[in-house]
Amino acid sequence: MTDHSKLIDIPNYNTWKYIKQINQGFSDDLKYYIRDKYNREFFLRLSDSLLYDRKKQEHEIINTMTKLGVPSLQEIDFGNCDRGKSVYMLQTWIKGEILETALPTLSEDEQYKLGVGAGKILKKIHSIKSADRSDWYSIRMKQYLSSYKQYKEYGINYKYEKEISEYINRNVSLLKEEQVCLVHGDYHVGNMILSPGQKIIIIDFDRFDWKAPIEDFYKLAVFSRNISIPFCNGQIDGYTDNNPSSEFWQKYCLYIAMTSFLSLLWGKMRSEEMYMHRKRLCDILIQDHNCFQDMIPKWYSNINY
């Protein structure tokens, strides 16, 4: 019998009639599907209590998203459980299919329209600006140089390292113009649900941060792009009102380039298999941008399907 002892001090636990653990994703959090005696359905997420402050911020951000009209899981309850060793977030359960698996079954026109919707939703998320006026250029450069140093310390020698570094050096001054805002942090088709009404619902805000808005397009370039190009075209068009500027593409390329070394490092730190996977993703990015000679990826088209 499955042990649910971590959950018993959550309010209304005694009304829960069905509990199923969900095993997917890279997060260390425990996730559960809950159904109570009234047949109401919930999503429960457990994290280490050391993350209480972070999870409280996430809880508040999701509530803000609801007020903004961003379709997402709605917060029901939040607090400590497991005798203070865990923090829980109880949310609404959303019926539907993960967009990653749903998109290939749809027409290119439907995929594009869903992408447009995702782009408009992302623009709403980015409307929350940071009150902190810290020097983003210095912060981001410190992060980049730290990841590059570790990349070298791990003995990684990616064959396109020179091209990536040169593009960064030519364009890094663009960081000085950035206005920091709320970013989802993991915005891609694996973190979206397609509801029975064919509407997109955004999930997994646990990687939220305060960064330059263009950083939320990295997962489009390395993940969503390999699932549905029409969707990616739509997301960019929806976000930019069908008019991505040359500045948009410059920043898009810059953040892809700056994150490449971190991506390779992340893979290397986990396993050789994961490193090879991340290397293949970087190879695709290089091909999409012709070794960073082209700002606009070869798959982008402003034809509205």
Secondary structure, 3 states (H helix, E strand, C coil): CCCCHHHCCCCCHHHEEEEEEECCCCCCCEEEEEEECCCCEEEEEEEEHHHHHHHHHHHHHHHHHHHHCCCECCEEEEEEECCCCEEEEEEECCCCEEHHHHHHHCCHHHHHHHHHHHHHHHHHHCCCECCCCCCHHHHHHHHHHHHHHHHHHCCCCCCCHHHHHHHHHHHHHHHHHCCCEEECCCCCHHHEEECCCCCEEECCCCCCEEECHHHHHHHHHHCHHHCCHHHHHHHHHHHHCCCCCHHHHHHHHHHHHHHHHHHHHHHHHHCHHHHHHHHHHHHHHHHHCCCCCCCCCCCCCCCCC
